[in-house]
Amino acid sequence: MKANKIQQCLCDVILREQAFWCVSNDITSPTHLVDIEEECYAQLGNLLLDEDREEFQDKLKDLYWFIRKFDKV
């Protein structure tokens, strides 16, 4: 089954955020956490209930923090 509109939007947000992290000149900047929230609200505010959008934001933040786990490697 092909991804529906909401699933496509969720995937697009993930792709944009990870692309931004890859080229960031400061992956440790707290700006990334704010950007996750702003991007999710901008792209998904009209598509998802607030509770679902916040859950998605939390999942993206979890991914961000997992990546940050390797700061000193």
C-alpha positions in Angstrom: 0.0 0.0 0.0 1.3 3.4 -0.9 1.9 6.0 1.8 -1.0 8.3 2.4 -0.8 12.1 2.5 -0.1 12.2 6.3 2.5 9.5 6.1 4.3 11.3 3.2 4.3 14.5 5.2 5.7 12.8 8.3 8.5 11.2 6.2 9.2 14.6 4.5 9.7 16.2 7.9 12.1 13.4 9.0 14.1 13.8 5.8 14.3 17.6 6.1 15.4 17.4 9.8 18.0 14.8 9.2 19.4 16.6 6.2 19.7 19.8 8.4 21.6 17.8 11.1 24.0 16.4 8.5 25.1 19.8 7.3 24.9 21.7 10.6 28.0 23.5 11.6 27.0 22.8 15.3 25.1 19.5 15.8 25.2 20.3 19.6 23.2 23.5 19.2 19.9 23.6 21.1 18.5 25.3 18.0 17.9 21.9 16.6 15.4 21.0 19.2 13.5 24.3 18.6 13.7 23.7 14.9 12.1 20.3 15.3 9.1 21.8 17.1 8.7 24.7 14.6 9.0 22.4 11.6 6.5 20.0 13.0 4.0 22.7 13.8 4.5 24.4 10.4 4.2 21.2 8.3 1.8 19.1 10.4 -0.3 21.7 12.4 -3.2 21.3 10.1 -2.9 17.6 9.5 -2.5 16.1 13.0 -4.1 16.5 16.4 -1.8 18.4 18.8 -1.3 15.2 20.8 -0.1 13.3 17.7 2.1 16.1 16.5 3.8 16.3 19.9 4.3 12.6 20.0 6.0 12.8 16.6 8.2 15.7 17.8 9.2 13.6 20.8 10.2 10.7 18.5 12.3 13.1 16.3 14.0 14.5 19.4 14.7 10.9 20.6 16.4 10.3 17.2 18.3 13.5 17.5 19.5 12.6 21.1 20.5 9.2 19.9 22.7 10.7 17.2 24.1 13.1 19.8 25.1 10.2 21.9 28.1 9.8 19.7 29.4 13.4 20.1 32.7 12.3 21.6 33.4 9.3 19.3 
